[in-house]
Amino acid sequence: MSHDYDKIIKENIEEIILPLAEKLLDIHPEKLEEIGDDLQRTLERKPDFLKKVVHKDSKKDYILHIEFQVANDKEMKYRMHEYYALLHRKYKINVLQVVFYIGDKKCTMTTKLDLLNLSFSYNLYSLKDISYKKFINSDKPEEVILTILADFENEKSEKIIETIFNRIEATTKPNLEREKVVKQLEILSTLRKLQLQIVNQLQRMPFTYDIKNDIRYKQGRDEGLEKGLESKATLGVKNMLEAGLDYSTISKYLEVSIEFIKNVEKSIKK
């Protein structure tokens, strides 16, 4: 599953990096230059984002290195130090390093190395600690969907999700771009266990998007890993409802959600 998150970051990196840098780091790059592939091949893992920030006064130039993390990594400070050492050795300029943690668990990564004759640190931000207002009003849909990872500030998730969809509708055309953004939103929502709410809201929106082809249908237990399992679960729910069993008992016995049971019940009454 982490591959899916990595893919989203790589697809959207150019669109989201500058807004993140400006809003969260107060960085306003005058110009960005690519870093040579020869160095990136030297590194054990290719950085998520690595560019030289160029100023009119070259003495102010530095390298901006950004990583996105879904899970806590005990080796993170060592990885970042390795990156820093290689970059500084080659370019002989400062390196600004930032890690954005997008996971759902509490961020436990440490940012400092204090060793004999060596002191090192990098910057770490958890999106769960950043207000959703930083992203929700963006004109870039790739940035808007980051709202799902941010701090909702006691707002109801249903309200936030509805606003996200409204912003997607306002910033995209009804084409493959919108479909891609919605799919990315659904995948990211799994990091906050909000996928079912995304799917429910999607069904109320005027989007031409087939949820049966998406990740929840392929991986979600509620609808089954295969159509055969879905049919079996549906039949089981129908039989147990007709037997007079309550939602909780059916859910526990068949390992399906209450929402799924209610949907089956509605289909029976039609």
N, C-alpha and C positions, 0 to 999 in steps of 0.2 A: 504493500500500500504506500510506503514512503516514496516509491518510484513515481506514483501519481502526483504527489505533492512536489517532488523535485521537477517533474515535467512542467507543472503549472508555473513554478518560479522561473524556469528557463525560458518558457514561452513569453512570459510577461515582464522579464527582468528590465528591459529597456524602458518600459512604460512606467514602472513603479519605483525604480531606484531614485530618480531625480525628485519626485514628490516626497518620498521618504526622507531623503537627504535634507531637503529644504524644511519640511515640517517637523521632523524629529531631531535632526542634528544641527539645524540652522546653518546648513552648508548651501552656498549658492555658486556652483561652479561656473566660471566664465567659459571654459572649454574643456572637453574631455578627449583624451587620446588613448588609442588602443595600446595594450602591453603586448610585446612580442610573444608569439606562440612558443618560441624556443624555451622561454622561462617556464611557461605553463606545463610543458612536457617534463620539466625537471621535477615538478611537484608531484607528490604522491596522489593527491586529489586535485582536480581542476577547480579553482575558486569559482563561486557563484558569480561574483562580479569583481573585476579587477581592471581599473583604468587610472591613467595619470590625469590629475587635475591641473590644468595649465592656466597660469595667470600672465598678465602683461609683464609683471615683475617676476622673472623666472625664479628668483630666490624664494618665492612663496609656493612654488610648485610642490605637490606631494602626490603620493599614490593612494587611491581610495580602494580599500579591499573590504568587501561585504560578503558575509555568509548567512544563510538561512538554516535554522536547525529545527527539526520536528521533535527530536528526542534529546534528552540530556546526554552529554558526552563528557566523561571524566577526562578525556585526553584533549579537550578543546583548547585549553591554555597552551598546551605543548604544540598543537597543530598551528595555532595562530602565531606562536613564537617562531616556529619553523618558517612559516610564510614570511614573517617580518624579516628574519635574518637573510633569507634568499633575496628578497626584494631590495632591501637596503644595500646589500653587498653589490648588487648589479647596478642600481640606479643612484646610489649615494644621496638619496633624498628621504624626507620623512614619509612615513607610512601611517595612514589613519585606518584603523581596523574596527569594524563593527560586526557584531553577530546579532541577528534578529531571531529570537526564539518564538516559534509559532505553535508549539505543542500545548496540550491541554493540562498536563501535569505541572506541578510547581517547578519553576526553573531552579535547578540546584548547581548549575555550572559555576565554577569560580573563574575569576578574570585576572588573577595576579600570580606572578611567579616571583618569589623573593628568595634568591639563592646567593651563595657566596660570589661576590663581584657581578651579580646580575639581578636587575630589577626590571620586570616587564609586566605590562597590562594591556588589555584591549577593552573596547566598549561593548556592553551587552544590554539589549533591550528586549523585554517580553511584550509581545503585542497584547496580551491579556491585561496589561497594566496601562495601555494607551487608550484614550477616549475614542469611541466610535465616531465622534464628531470630526476627528481628524481626516476621515476617509469618506464619509457618507455623501458629502456634497461635491465630491470631485467630478470633473467632466470626463475623467478617464474610467471606463468600466472596469479595467484591470485593477485600478486602485479602489473603486467602490466595493468590490467583492472582499477586500481585506477587512471591511467592516465586520464581517462575520467572525473574525478572529480577535476583535478588539474588546474593550471593556464597555458593556452596555449601560453602565452607570445606573443600575436599578430600573432601567426601562424594560418593559416586557419584550421578550424575544420575538413574539409574534409581530409586534409593532415595528421593531427594527428590521425584521425580515421583509415585511411588506414594503417598507421604505427602500430597502436594497433593491427589490424588484422594480419599484417605481423608477429608481435612478437608472437601473439597467435599461429599462424601456426608454427613458429619456436620452440616454447616451449612446444607444446602438440602434441600428436599423434591423428590421425583422428578416435577418438573413443568417448565414453561417456564423458570422461574427457573434451575434447574440446567442446563438445556440452554443457556441464554444464557451462564452462567458458564463452562461447558466450552468453548463456542465462543470466548469471549474468551481463555481460557487458551491455546487452540491458536494463535490469532492472535499473542498475545504471545510464544509459544514460538519463533516464526520469528525474533524478534530475537536469540535465542541458538542458533539452528540446532538446536533440540530438537523440532521438530514431529513428526518420524517417531517419536521415543520417546513423545511424547504420544499419537499415534495407536495405537501398539502397546499402550501401557498401557490406553488407553480400551477396546480390544477385550477386555481381561481383566476389566474392571469391570462390575458389574451396572447399567449405565446404558442407558436406552433412548434412544440417540442415533445417528442415521443419518449416518455419516461421509461417505457419498456425496453428501450435500447440502451438505457443508461446504467450506471454503476449499481444503483440500489436494487434494480431488478436482477442484475447478474449476481450480486453478492449478498443482498439482504435476505434475512431469514423469513421476514414477514411474507414475502411474495414467493419464496422458495428459490433454490439455486437453479431449478429447472421448471419448465411449465408443468411437467408431470407431478412434481412435488407441490406446486401451487394448487393443482386440481385436487390432490389428495388432502391437502390442508383445508381447502374450501369445503370439501365433502365432509371432512371430520367435524368442522365447525357447525355445518348445517345439522348434522345428526345430533350433536350434543346440545344445540339450541333447541331442537325439536324435543329432546329428552328433558328439557327444562333446567339444564345446568346453567349456573351463572357465569358471567364474563371471566371472573378471577379463576374459577376452576378450569374453564376451557383453556384460558391463556397458559396456565401452569402445566396442564396435561399435554397440550399440543405444541407448546413453546412458540406461540404466536402472540402478537400484540393485541391489546384491547381494541385499538383502532382497526386492525384487520378484521376482528370479530364483528365489530359494528358495521363495517362495510359489507361483510357477507350477509349480515342480518337485513341490511337495507335491500340487498339484491333479492332476498327471499320475499320481501314484502311488495316488491314491484309487480 
